[in-house]
Amino acid sequence: MANEILHSLLKEYEQKKLRAELALEKRKEELYEELPRLRELESDLNHFAIVTSKNILLHNTSSLEDLNNKIKKLKEEKLTILKEANLPERFFIS
């Protein structure tokens, strides 16, 4: 009986999580239509995160400071765009 309740709760939690993720993706796509630069920034941030991780794994720390500076500038630009659109900084978090 307890296992059934736990299973039911976990299933309900997963469904809520999935709905929240889908709603976030929909909001992001709508926002990207209005502000295409945000899509570019997100893409660039993802790219630099991968490059940074790769450099860390390869023990190539010489370019990390430069990458971190680029990431910082991209994040600042993203926050500026969100503020100008009267959106919260945490808009992209479900």
N, C-alpha and C positions, 0 to 999 in steps of 0.2 A: 504494500500500500504506500509506504513512504517513498519507495523507488518510483512509483507511478506519479506521485505528487512532484517529486524532484524532476522527473523527466518532463512533466507538463510545464513546470516553471522554466526549465531550461529552454524548452521549445518556444514558449511565449517570449522569453528574453531574446532569443535569436531572431524571432520574427520582428520584434520591436527594433532591434539593432539593424536589421536589413531594411526596414521601412525608413529609419533615420538616415541610413547611408544613401538610399535611393532619393530621398527628399533633398539631401545635401547635393548630390550630383545634379539634380534638376535645377536647384538654385544656382549652382556654379555655371551650368550651361546657359541659363538665362542671363546671368551676369556677364559671362564671356561674350554673349551677343551684343550687350550694351557697351562693354568695355573690353575690346579685344586685346589690349595691352596686358591685361591681367592674365590671360591665357599664355601669352608669351613669357611673362614673368614666372608663372608657375612652371612652365617647361624649362626655362633657364635654371630655375632653382633646383628642379629635379636633376637636371644634367650636372650641375656643379656638385650636388650632393653625391652623385655616383662617382664623379671624377675624384672628389675628396676622399671618399671611402676607398676607392681603388689605390690612390696614392698612399693612404695610411697602411693598407694591406701590403703594399710593395715597399714600405718603409721609405718612401720618397717624401720627405718632409720639407724639402726645399721650396716647393711651390704652395704649401698649405696656407701660408700667411696671405699670399696673393689670392688664392681661392676663397679664403674666409672673408677677405675684403670685398670681393665681388659679390659673394652671397649677402653680406651685410648691406651693400648698396641696393641690391635687388629687393631685399626685404623692406628696406626703407621706402623705395619707390612704390612697392605694393601697398604698404601702410598708408602712404600719401594718397594713392588712388582710392583706397577704401574710405579714408576720412573725407575726401572730396565728394564721394558718393553717399556720404552719411551712413556708412555701414560700419559695424563693429569690427575691431581688429581680429576677432575670433570667428569671422564669417565662414571661413573654410573648415571649421571644426564642427563635426556633428555632435 
